[in-house]
Structure formats: C-alpha cells, structure tokens
Amino acid sequence: MSKKTTLAVAVASTLLAGNALAAGKGEVLVLLSSETQLSLKDGKQYTTGFYLNEFGVPADRLLKAGYELVLVTPKGNAPRVDETSVTTQYFGGDEQEMQRIRTLVENLPGIDDTLSLKEVLASDLDRYAGLLIPGGHAPLIDLANNPEVGDLLRHFHQAGKPTAAICHGPIALLSAQRDPASYQAALASGEKPAANDWIYQGYRMTIFSTPEEQVFEQSLQGERILFYPATAMESAGGKLSYAEAWAPNVVVDRELITGQNPFSDHALGEKLVQMLDANRQQAQ
C-alpha cells in the first residue's frame, strides 16, 4: 500500500469514526476567508490563506469528538491554504502527521464549495453548536471589516455558544461592532480608533502578538502589514494577554476561546470540545 493510500485510509477511518459518534452531537460552523491577497503598506500584495494546522488540528479534534463541520466563507468559494504553513514545524516535526491533517482538510465535505455567509445567515443559526475561526493572514482581508461576520458573531454571543478563534482568527471579532470597515480603515491609516458598540468590549482574549508579527514581517523583504492585530484588538477594548512568543497560549472568557499563535492549535481544539460537550450536557 502506498504512503498516499495509507494516509487516505487513515483519514477516511477518522471521518467515519467521527460520523459514527456525531449522532446527536451537533454541527460546528467553521468560518474561513474567501480571499488570498493581503495588501501591504507599500501597496504590494502578499499571497496567503488559512494556516493548515490552525484549521486542520482543531477540525480533527472536533471530528474525533463526534461533531460535524459546516464550512462557510463570505463568498461561498473554496478557501485556500497558505502554503507557508504546510511545513512540519507546525506538526512537531512529524511529516506523516502533517500529511494526515492535510489529507483530512482536503477531504472535508464542502471544502471546495463552502456555504456563503448570506446563505448561513438566512438559515436557522440555532442548529450550530459553536463557531471556529482559523487563522492565517487571510482573515485580515475580509473577516475583520464585514458586517455579515458581525451578524454571525452576535448570534453566538447572544446564545452563549462557544466561539473559538486562533492566531489571526480573532481579528474577525472586530466585525461585531458598528461600522467595522471604518474602524479597519482608521487602523490602516495609523490611527488608534475606538470601537463602536463592540460586543467583546472588556473580554479577556489573545491574538498573534506584535513581536510574533514582527518576526513574520522579516519574510516580507522590508515591507510591512497595514496594522498589527494586537494593537487593533487592544484599541477596540479587548483585554489582551500574551505568552512568550511562539509558546502555546489559550485564553477563555465566557463563550470566547482565543489562541495566540499556530502552536496553540491542540489546546484550542481541546478547550473548544470541552466547552461544546459541557453545553450539550447542560441542555440535556
């Protein structure tokens, strides 16, 4: 049996096992970016997408726990993996584990034709047990300035349902305010604006830290991103806390679960499953 076939069989077994457990456990919505081109300060573009482990590791944990994943993007298109994340450094140096997660993600139902935000918002949102927002730089493009994302977040916030976001994923939380596009534009122009009616005002949270972002910027040959996510969240009124750069760090406050960086993937997935299971038990 070839290595590729072996991986495919392993993924199929995982999915089947998850489906077998899923009866009655519920659906988790996964919000991903539709975009791939991040604008930089000089007008150049950086090609990005979702980070493989930030999506795949929590997804794997959710499937094994018996939850079904429903994928959504703003446009209802196929999300793109950031190829710089397809490296064993995010998988403990384990090539086989990286390939297993990659195959799992590539075989998720709906990965090539996600639901659009418009479709999801027009449906019964009560059907979803929780929300997962993976990172990568793509959320900076179309998830932080999007009123439809804000509407989605308000539902989970008001219902007290788990909302988990990792690395750059928490930037999407900024959409849950009045006029998020103007807030992002002010950030990009160098201002430190105040958020307007932000539902996460005063929440404890984390996000990719400025020292971590500055390390990333070293790969841009002197270019810089439009604003630092940590500054954006602090300016909005989030109570940010950080671990040492590149150390796993997950912060939980009420229904919100945030992970600081790619290495927070396992801890975030575990905490999300714990909160989903606890909510399910309380509802029984």
Backbone torsions as a table, in degrees:
resi	resn	phi	psi	omega
1	MET	NA	131.6	-177.6
2	SER	-72.5	162.0	179.1
3	LYS	-60.4	-41.5	-178.8
4	LYS	-64.2	-42.5	179.9
5	THR	-65.0	-41.3	178.6
6	THR	-59.6	-43.4	178.5
7	LEU	-64.5	-41.5	-179.9
8	ALA	-62.5	-41.4	178.4
9	VAL	-63.8	-42.2	179.6
10	ALA	-62.1	-42.8	179.3
11	VAL	-66.0	-43.3	179.2
12	ALA	-60.1	-40.0	179.0
13	SER	-64.2	-40.8	178.1
14	THR	-62.8	-45.5	-179.1
15	LEU	-64.5	-41.1	179.3
16	LEU	-64.9	-41.6	178.7
17	ALA	-63.9	-41.6	178.3
18	GLY	-63.2	-42.9	-179.9
19	ASN	-64.7	-35.7	179.9
20	ALA	-65.4	-35.5	-179.9
21	LEU	-81.4	-17.9	-166.4
22	ALA	-73.9	-14.3	-177.3
23	ALA	-55.3	114.0	177.9
24	GLY	84.4	-8.5	-177.8
25	LYS	-80.7	-33.8	173.8
26	GLY	109.5	177.5	-175.9
27	GLU	-109.9	142.6	174.2
28	VAL	-116.1	128.3	178.7
29	LEU	-83.1	134.3	177.7
30	VAL	-115.6	115.8	-178.3
31	LEU	-96.5	121.2	-179.6
32	LEU	-125.5	157.9	178.5
33	SER	-74.7	149.1	172.5
34	SER	-88.0	-12.0	-166.9
35	GLU	-107.1	165.0	-178.8
36	THR	-135.3	-9.4	-175.0
37	GLN	-114.2	106.8	179.9
38	LEU	-91.0	124.7	178.0
39	SER	-74.9	136.8	176.7
40	LEU	-104.7	175.0	-173.3
41	LYS	-63.7	-29.6	-178.1
42	ASP	-90.6	6.2	-179.5
43	GLY	91.8	-8.5	177.0
44	LYS	-72.5	168.5	-178.4
45	GLN	-116.9	144.7	175.1
46	TYR	-117.6	125.4	-178.8
47	THR	-79.1	127.0	-174.2
48	THR	-144.1	-162.3	-177.9
49	GLY	167.2	-152.5	175.9
50	PHE	-89.6	150.4	175.1
51	TYR	-80.2	131.0	-173.7
52	LEU	-55.5	-49.4	-176.4
53	ASN	-72.3	-31.6	-178.3
54	GLU	-68.8	-25.6	173.2
55	PHE	-91.6	-53.1	-169.2
56	GLY	-69.8	-38.3	-177.6
57	VAL	-68.5	-50.4	174.9
58	PRO	-63.3	-35.5	178.1
59	ALA	-61.3	-44.3	178.5
60	ASP	-59.8	-43.9	-179.7
61	ARG	-64.7	-40.7	179.5
62	LEU	-65.3	-43.4	178.8
63	LEU	-62.7	-44.6	179.7
64	LYS	-65.0	-27.6	178.5
65	ALA	-81.1	-8.6	176.5
66	GLY	101.0	16.8	178.2
67	TYR	-100.1	147.9	176.8
68	GLU	-96.7	141.2	-179.1
69	LEU	-102.4	135.3	175.2
70	VAL	-121.1	120.9	-172.9
71	LEU	-96.0	138.2	179.7
72	VAL	-139.8	141.0	172.0
73	THR	-130.9	161.4	178.5
74	PRO	-54.7	-41.9	-175.8
75	LYS	-95.4	-11.7	-176.0
76	GLY	77.3	30.1	-179.0
77	ASN	-107.8	-174.8	179.6
78	ALA	-84.0	121.5	176.5
79	PRO	-70.7	157.7	-176.2
80	ARG	-115.4	137.6	174.6
81	VAL	-78.1	139.7	172.7
82	ASP	-76.3	114.0	-173.7
83	GLU	-62.8	-22.6	177.8
84	THR	-69.4	-14.3	179.1
85	SER	-90.7	-7.2	-180.0
86	VAL	-87.2	75.2	-176.9
87	THR	-148.9	146.6	-175.8
88	THR	-68.3	-13.3	-179.4
89	GLN	-61.7	-24.2	178.2
90	TYR	-93.0	4.7	-178.7
91	PHE	-131.0	33.2	177.8
92	GLY	61.8	26.5	-179.7
93	GLY	76.6	9.8	-174.1
94	ASP	-97.5	102.3	-179.5
95	GLU	-60.4	-43.0	-178.0
96	GLN	-64.4	-41.0	178.2
97	GLU	-65.4	-40.8	177.4
98	MET	-59.3	-46.2	-179.4
99	GLN	-66.9	-34.7	177.2
100	ARG	-62.5	-46.2	179.5
101	ILE	-66.7	-38.8	179.0
102	ARG	-62.8	-43.1	179.1
103	THR	-66.2	-38.5	176.9
104	LEU	-59.2	-48.8	-179.4
105	VAL	-62.2	-44.1	-177.9
106	GLU	-65.6	-18.4	-178.7
107	ASN	-108.3	8.2	177.0
108	LEU	-66.4	135.8	175.5
109	PRO	-57.1	130.1	177.4
110	GLY	87.6	0.4	-175.2
111	ILE	-65.3	-28.3	-180.0
112	ASP	-97.3	-3.6	-178.2
113	ASP	-156.4	73.9	-176.2
114	THR	-71.6	164.8	169.1
115	LEU	-70.5	153.3	173.8
116	SER	-90.3	159.0	175.9
117	LEU	-58.5	-38.5	179.7
118	LYS	-60.2	-42.8	179.2
119	GLU	-64.9	-43.2	-178.2
120	VAL	-66.5	-43.3	-179.0
121	LEU	-66.5	-25.8	178.6
122	ALA	-83.3	-8.1	-178.2
123	SER	-95.2	-173.9	178.6
124	ASP	-84.8	99.8	-177.8
125	LEU	-68.5	-18.1	179.7
126	ASP	-64.6	-17.4	-178.4
127	ARG	-69.5	-21.1	-174.8
128	TYR	-91.3	132.8	-177.9
129	ALA	-82.1	-24.6	-177.4
130	GLY	-169.0	178.8	-176.2
131	LEU	-135.1	134.4	176.2
132	LEU	-121.2	132.4	178.3
133	ILE	-124.9	99.8	177.9
134	PRO	-69.7	165.5	-179.7
135	GLY	-101.3	-145.3	-158.6
136	GLY	97.2	163.6	-177.6
137	HIS	-76.7	-11.4	-176.3
138	ALA	-59.4	-36.5	178.0
139	PRO	-57.1	-23.8	177.1
140	LEU	-65.1	-21.0	-174.5
141	ILE	-82.4	-49.4	-170.0
142	ASP	-135.6	6.0	178.7
143	LEU	-107.7	-18.1	-176.5
144	ALA	-91.2	-10.1	-172.8
145	ASN	-128.4	27.0	-165.4
146	ASN	-119.1	110.6	-179.5
147	PRO	-59.1	-30.2	177.9
148	GLU	-67.9	-37.3	173.4
149	VAL	-61.6	-41.2	177.6
150	GLY	-59.6	-42.7	178.5
151	ASP	-62.1	-40.6	179.2
152	LEU	-63.9	-47.2	-179.3
153	LEU	-62.9	-37.0	-179.8
154	ARG	-62.6	-36.3	178.6
155	HIS	-61.4	-50.4	-178.1
156	PHE	-66.7	-35.8	177.8
157	HIS	-63.4	-50.1	-177.5
158	GLN	-67.2	-31.4	179.6
159	ALA	-85.1	-7.7	-178.6
160	GLY	66.8	30.0	-178.8
161	LYS	-92.5	143.9	-176.4
162	PRO	-54.6	131.7	177.5
163	THR	-127.3	110.8	-175.0
164	ALA	-115.6	132.7	-179.5
165	ALA	-141.0	140.3	-174.2
166	ILE	-127.3	141.3	174.1
167	CYS	62.9	-104.5	175.7
168	HIS	-89.6	-7.9	179.2
169	GLY	-56.8	-39.6	-179.2
170	PRO	-60.0	-16.8	178.0
171	ILE	-60.4	-25.6	178.5
172	ALA	-62.3	-25.3	-179.6
173	LEU	-59.7	-25.2	-179.4
174	LEU	-65.7	-17.1	178.3
175	SER	-71.3	-16.2	-177.9
176	ALA	-88.0	51.6	174.8
177	GLN	-143.2	170.9	176.7
178	ARG	-74.4	127.9	178.1
179	ASP	56.4	62.5	-179.8
180	PRO	-65.2	-26.2	-179.8
181	ALA	-65.6	-40.7	178.9
182	SER	-67.6	-35.4	177.8
183	TYR	-63.2	-45.7	-179.8
184	GLN	-66.1	-38.8	178.8
185	ALA	-62.1	-39.1	178.2
186	ALA	-65.3	-40.6	176.5
187	LEU	-59.7	-45.2	-177.2
188	ALA	-65.2	-25.2	179.7
189	SER	-88.5	3.3	176.6
190	GLY	95.7	2.3	179.4
191	GLU	-80.9	168.2	171.0
192	LYS	-120.0	78.2	-173.2
193	PRO	-73.5	162.2	173.1
194	ALA	-96.6	138.8	177.5
195	ALA	-72.3	152.9	-177.5
196	ASN	-114.9	110.7	179.6
197	ASP	57.4	47.7	179.2
198	TRP	-80.8	125.9	-174.2
199	ILE	-70.8	-17.3	-179.7
200	TYR	-101.5	15.2	177.4
201	GLN	-54.3	125.2	177.2
202	GLY	84.7	-3.4	176.8
203	TYR	-70.2	143.6	169.3
204	ARG	-79.0	135.5	-174.7
205	MET	-161.9	173.9	172.8
206	THR	-141.8	169.7	179.4
207	ILE	-163.0	170.0	177.1
208	PHE	-51.6	121.5	-171.5
209	SER	-76.4	161.0	178.8
210	THR	-61.9	-43.3	175.4
211	PRO	-58.9	-37.0	177.3
212	GLU	-67.8	-41.3	179.6
213	GLU	-65.1	-36.5	179.2
214	GLN	-67.4	-31.5	173.4
215	VAL	-65.8	-44.2	176.6
216	PHE	-58.5	-41.9	-176.9
217	GLU	-62.3	-21.5	177.7
218	GLN	-63.8	-20.5	177.9
219	SER	-83.7	-2.3	-175.2
220	LEU	-97.6	11.8	177.8
221	GLN	52.7	49.3	175.5
222	GLY	91.5	-9.3	178.4
223	GLU	-82.3	166.9	-179.4
224	ARG	-137.5	153.6	175.2
225	ILE	-76.7	165.5	-172.5
226	LEU	-66.7	-34.9	177.7
227	PHE	-159.8	158.0	178.7
228	TYR	-86.7	128.2	-178.9
229	PRO	-55.8	-39.1	-179.1
230	ALA	-61.6	-41.6	177.6
231	THR	-63.0	-41.0	-178.8
232	ALA	-61.5	-42.9	-177.7
233	MET	-72.8	-37.5	178.6
234	GLU	-67.3	-41.4	179.6
235	SER	-63.7	-33.0	-179.2
236	ALA	-73.1	-20.6	179.3
237	GLY	115.4	12.6	174.5
238	GLY	-77.2	147.4	175.9
239	LYS	-95.5	93.7	-171.9
240	LEU	-86.1	142.4	171.4
241	SER	-139.6	149.2	-173.7
242	TYR	-136.0	147.3	167.9
243	ALA	-89.8	176.2	173.0
244	GLU	-56.0	147.4	-177.8
245	ALA	-51.1	131.9	175.6
246	TRP	73.7	4.7	173.9
247	ALA	-88.7	141.8	177.9
248	PRO	-58.6	139.5	179.8
249	ASN	-156.9	120.8	177.2
250	VAL	-125.0	132.2	179.7
251	VAL	-118.2	132.3	179.8
252	VAL	-119.3	130.1	174.4
253	ASP	-144.0	114.6	-176.0
254	ARG	54.6	-124.3	-178.2
255	GLU	-84.8	-4.7	-172.5
256	LEU	-94.3	130.7	177.0
257	ILE	-124.2	121.1	179.4
258	THR	-126.7	142.4	178.0
259	GLY	-117.1	139.6	-170.9
260	GLN	-73.7	-39.9	-168.8
261	ASN	-152.8	177.5	-177.6
262	PRO	-56.6	-29.1	-175.8
263	PHE	-80.4	3.5	175.4
264	SER	-94.2	8.1	-171.4
265	ASP	-62.1	-48.8	-178.3
266	HIS	-66.5	-44.1	-178.8
267	ALA	-63.8	-40.5	179.5
268	LEU	-66.6	-44.0	178.5
269	GLY	-60.6	-41.2	179.9
270	GLU	-65.4	-44.8	-179.4
271	LYS	-65.4	-37.4	178.5
272	LEU	-63.7	-45.4	178.9
273	VAL	-62.7	-41.9	179.1
274	GLN	-59.3	-44.1	-178.1
275	MET	-70.3	-39.3	177.0
276	LEU	-62.1	-45.2	-179.6
277	ASP	-64.5	-39.2	179.6
278	ALA	-64.8	-42.7	178.3
279	ASN	-62.3	-39.6	-178.6
280	ARG	-66.0	-41.6	179.4
281	GLN	-66.0	-38.3	178.8
282	GLN	-66.0	-30.4	-178.2
283	ALA	-79.3	-15.1	-177.6
284	GLN	-82.1	NA	NA
